[in-house]
Amino acid sequence: MKHHSSAHHFYPSLKVCGLTKRDQIQELIAMNADFLGFIFYEKSPRYVLNHLTLEEISLIDYPGKVGVFVNEEVDKIVEITQKAGLNFIQLHGDESDDFMIELKKKSHPETGIIKVIRIGDNTAENKNKIKQIINILTPEIPVAYYLFDTDSKAFGGTGKQFDWSILNELNIPLPYFLSGGISEENIGHIETLNHKPFALDINSKFETSPGNKDIERIKKFSQTIQKSPNGTI
């Protein structure tokens, strides 16, 4: 994986989520995409187990494999994570602090937890989530990264951008992934963020159909964010 920052420049890492095809995964590995996202939510059109087995995922030799789960049982997450050889668990639902504590205890010590904060249009709800973020980080809560995404009943994959300016109202205590409709058109807006994202998470904007990625477009996007300080075009 590349080191994405220096004293003066910001080069975000890249996560490509919703992967379903082995050939595309190999192409992303060849271009050094930092994180590979596999969705283990049955209601998703990108549900990976409709396309790949846990064993096939485990044979993908790469240190940035992320499993995305939505309100799943702890033991099921632990089992899938072990069998698929995942490095990170992304919690995209309404998982509680106690849930994350139990999950961390049952998981391999090196497995990182990414907690998603879904941002919607309701200002009061967003403020409540801000409080949640501030309160969530105690020594007992084992979160490695946050991920900010656009809220939806489908839990992600909206292709829509939330109001990023809300992030400037937060004291974000951890590195974070930025998700939700990220594309070439809006990447320049990252320069308005006080606390820059550790990584960009792309999905539906870079597909020809759910789970089928436009690899050439992803390559161009990756080259753009690696060349341009501050993630701007």
Solvent accessible surface area in square Angstrom, and as a share of the most:
residue,aa,sasa,rsa
1,M,114,0.51
2,K,56,0.24
3,H,177,0.79
4,H,35,0.16
5,S,67,0.43
6,S,70,0.45
7,A,96,0.75
8,H,157,0.70
9,H,82,0.36
10,F,19,0.08
11,Y,53,0.20
12,P,0,0.00
13,S,4,0.02
14,L,1,0.01
15,K,0,0.00
16,V,0,0.00
17,C,8,0.05
18,G,0,0.00
19,L,1,0.00
20,T,5,0.03
21,K,77,0.33
22,R,140,0.51
23,D,94,0.49
24,Q,17,0.08
25,I,0,0.00
26,Q,98,0.44
27,E,69,0.31
28,L,0,0.00
29,I,36,0.18
30,A,83,0.64
31,M,32,0.14
32,N,91,0.47
33,A,2,0.01
34,D,1,0.01
35,F,5,0.02
36,L,0,0.00
37,G,0,0.00
38,F,0,0.00
39,I,16,0.08
40,F,9,0.04
41,Y,37,0.14
42,E,124,0.56
43,K,170,0.72
44,S,17,0.11
45,P,89,0.56
46,R,18,0.07
47,Y,32,0.12
48,V,0,0.00
49,L,61,0.31
50,N,108,0.55
51,H,96,0.43
52,L,9,0.04
53,T,77,0.45
54,L,38,0.19
55,E,119,0.53
56,E,45,0.20
57,I,0,0.00
58,S,44,0.28
59,L,132,0.66
60,I,10,0.05
61,D,136,0.70
62,Y,30,0.11
63,P,78,0.49
64,G,0,0.00
65,K,7,0.03
66,V,0,0.00
67,G,0,0.00
68,V,8,0.05
69,F,0,0.00
70,V,14,0.08
71,N,81,0.41
72,E,47,0.21
73,E,126,0.57
74,V,13,0.07
75,D,88,0.46
76,K,84,0.36
77,I,0,0.00
78,V,18,0.10
79,E,74,0.33
80,I,10,0.05
81,T,8,0.05
82,Q,121,0.54
83,K,111,0.47
84,A,0,0.00
85,G,35,0.34
86,L,11,0.06
87,N,47,0.24
88,F,31,0.13
89,I,0,0.00
90,Q,3,0.01
91,L,0,0.00
92,H,9,0.04
93,G,2,0.02
94,D,99,0.51
95,E,12,0.05
96,S,61,0.40
97,D,58,0.30
98,D,107,0.55
99,F,40,0.17
100,M,1,0.00
101,I,43,0.22
102,E,72,0.32
103,L,0,0.00
104,K,55,0.23
105,K,164,0.69
106,K,92,0.39
107,S,14,0.09
108,H,107,0.48
109,P,109,0.68
110,E,150,0.67
111,T,6,0.04
112,G,10,0.09
113,I,1,0.01
114,I,0,0.00
115,K,5,0.02
116,V,3,0.02
117,I,3,0.02
118,R,33,0.12
119,I,3,0.02
120,G,24,0.23
121,D,152,0.79
122,N,74,0.38
123,T,88,0.51
124,A,75,0.58
125,E,94,0.42
126,N,12,0.06
127,K,117,0.50
128,N,101,0.52
129,K,37,0.16
130,I,20,0.10
131,K,128,0.54
132,Q,71,0.31
133,I,1,0.00
134,I,98,0.50
135,N,104,0.53
136,I,3,0.01
137,L,67,0.33
138,T,56,0.32
139,P,133,0.84
140,E,110,0.49
141,I,13,0.07
142,P,29,0.19
143,V,13,0.07
144,A,37,0.29
145,Y,38,0.14
146,Y,0,0.00
147,L,0,0.00
148,F,0,0.00
149,D,6,0.03
150,T,16,0.09
151,D,49,0.26
152,S,29,0.18
153,K,203,0.86
154,A,69,0.54
155,F,45,0.19
156,G,13,0.13
157,G,34,0.33
158,T,43,0.25
159,G,19,0.19
160,K,137,0.58
161,Q,71,0.32
162,F,12,0.05
163,D,96,0.50
164,W,9,0.03
165,S,62,0.40
166,I,20,0.10
167,L,4,0.02
168,N,54,0.28
169,E,122,0.55
170,L,20,0.10
171,N,119,0.61
172,I,11,0.06
173,P,55,0.35
174,L,29,0.15
175,P,59,0.37
176,Y,0,0.00
177,F,0,0.00
178,L,0,0.00
179,S,12,0.08
180,G,6,0.06
181,G,10,0.10
182,I,3,0.01
183,S,2,0.01
184,E,50,0.23
185,E,136,0.61
186,N,15,0.08
187,I,0,0.00
188,G,21,0.20
189,H,95,0.42
190,I,0,0.00
191,E,105,0.47
192,T,88,0.51
193,L,3,0.01
194,N,119,0.61
195,H,72,0.32
196,K,55,0.23
197,P,0,0.00
198,F,35,0.15
199,A,0,0.00
200,L,0,0.00
201,D,8,0.04
202,I,2,0.01
203,N,25,0.13
204,S,29,0.19
205,K,79,0.33
206,F,1,0.00
207,E,29,0.13
208,T,98,0.57
209,S,54,0.35
210,P,75,0.47
211,G,1,0.01
212,N,44,0.22
213,K,7,0.03
214,D,46,0.24
215,I,15,0.08
216,E,101,0.45
217,R,74,0.27
218,I,0,0.00
219,K,61,0.26
220,K,135,0.57
221,F,1,0.00
222,S,6,0.04
223,Q,95,0.42
224,T,38,0.22
225,I,1,0.00
226,Q,72,0.32
227,K,154,0.65
228,S,20,0.13
229,P,47,0.30
230,N,64,0.33
231,G,1,0.01
232,T,31,0.18
233,I,133,0.67
